[in-house]
């Protein structure tokens, strides 16, 4: 039962962190937005780079415990 509570706390912490960073996704400097009339085209270039770096670090860290 102790392991289950630790897993729930870890999942809750991860959701809290992801929710915090979801506020900033798409609003970083370097993301390109074109608006013309009723059409909006969005290129989240910097956001994709940041997400890629973070996921690479996370998977690298988790890969060490294998």
C-alpha positions in Angstrom: 0.0 0.0 0.0 2.9 2.4 0.6 4.1 1.9 -2.9 0.7 2.9 -4.3 0.7 6.1 -2.3 4.1 7.0 -3.6 3.0 6.4 -7.2 0.0 8.6 -6.7 2.2 11.4 -5.3 4.6 11.1 -8.2 1.8 11.2 -10.7 0.2 14.2 -9.0 3.6 16.0 -9.0 4.1 15.3 -12.7 0.6 16.5 -13.5 1.2 19.7 -11.5 4.4 20.4 -13.4 2.9 19.6 -16.8 -0.1 21.8 -16.0 2.1 24.7 -15.1 4.1 24.5 -18.3 1.0 24.1 -20.5 0.3 27.7 -19.7 3.4 28.8 -21.6 3.3 26.4 -24.5 2.7 28.4 -27.7 3.6 31.7 -26.1 7.3 31.6 -26.2 9.4 34.1 -28.1 10.3 32.7 -31.5 6.9 31.0 -32.1 5.5 32.3 -35.4 1.9 33.3 -35.8 0.4 34.6 -39.0 -3.1 36.2 -38.9 -4.9 37.3 -42.0 -8.6 37.7 -42.0 -10.3 34.6 -40.6 -7.2 32.5 -41.0 -4.5 31.9 -38.4 -1.4 29.9 -39.0 0.8 28.9 -36.0 4.3 27.5 -36.1 5.5 26.7 -32.6 9.2 26.4 -33.5 10.8 27.3 -30.1 8.1 25.4 -28.2 9.0 22.3 -30.1 12.7 22.7 -29.4 12.1 23.2 -25.7 9.8 20.2 -25.5 12.4 18.1 -27.4 15.2 19.1 -25.0 13.1 18.4 -21.9 11.9 15.0 -23.1 15.5 14.1 -24.1 16.7 14.9 -20.6 13.8 13.0 -19.0 14.3 9.9 -21.1 18.1 10.0 -20.6 17.6 10.2 -16.9 15.1 7.4 -16.8 17.3 5.3 -19.1 20.0 5.3 -16.4 17.8 3.2 -14.1 17.4 0.4 -16.5 
